[in-house]
Amino acid sequence: MRTLRAEHLGSGRSAKHWPAPDRPEYAFIGRSNVGKSSLINRLVGQRKLARVSNTPGRTRNVEHFLVRPDRTEDRPWLLADLPGYGFAKVPKSEREAWRKMIDAYLLGRTNLQCVFLLVDVRLEPQRNDLDMMHWLGENGVPFVIVFTKSDKLSQPKAVSHVAAYRRLLKQTWTEPPQLFITSSETGKGREELLEFIDSVNADFMPPPANA
């Protein structure tokens, strides 16, 4: 299993507080408590890099991390942890501020290579997840679907829920987004995600300095 080194770069709600867009970047987004922080920690191999909480709505800003692979042939990349959507018990004004921040980030971050849309595989298709998929597609934001918590239910049930998403996506997508099945507990899917990132990084060209 490969080794990565990662560090927290900062937290902010606007572009002036985010790192320079000079490296390939990947954003993690999903429903509150879908397991974003746990999967980030498993992906980079550091248990306490991203803050894990059982309380929805803990992530309030865009949290950026720099990931440095130990393999000399692999380039460093940025990881962004976005606030969760769904049932977080926060004031409406705060949810609206999050929405504006997330929209600005997803539509304006010039070095963003792909959004990892996390979906709890234990649940049947959820409307807010499907709405996010539709929004990303309509706005031309590249994304893949990452199913989480696969260790929490039987394999047949997980396959059934993934198949339900496939059927729904085929109704509106000529070419559905790529799907991954993961577990932050067992490490399932980690190498597949890292291989995907490697393949995208290989073609990355930094945006113009004035972008």
Number of C-alpha atoms within 10 A of each C-alpha: 6 10 12 15 13 19 16 15 14 15 18 15 18 13 15 8 12 18 16 12 18 16 22 24 26 21 21 23 23 24 23 20 21 20 23 28 22 23 26 24 18 21 19 20 18 16 15 12 17 21 13 18 13 9 11 18 19 16 21 18 19 25 21 24 23 19 18 18 17 13 10 8 8 12 16 18 19 24 24 25 23 23 25 26 20 15 11 16 12 11 8 9 9 11 19 11 14 21 15 11 20 20 13 14 19 19 13 12 16 18 20 21 20 18 21 23 21 24 25 24 26 19 11 16 16 12 10 13 19 15 11 16 18 15 12 18 15 9 10 11 15 14 20 16 20 24 24 25 22 22 17 13 11 11 10 9 15 22 13 15 17 21 13 13 18 15 11 13 17 12 9 10 12 8 8 17 16 9 16 18 22 24 21 21 14 12 14 18 20 22 14 13 17 14 12 11 17 14 11 14 18 12 9 15 11 13 13 10 8 4 10
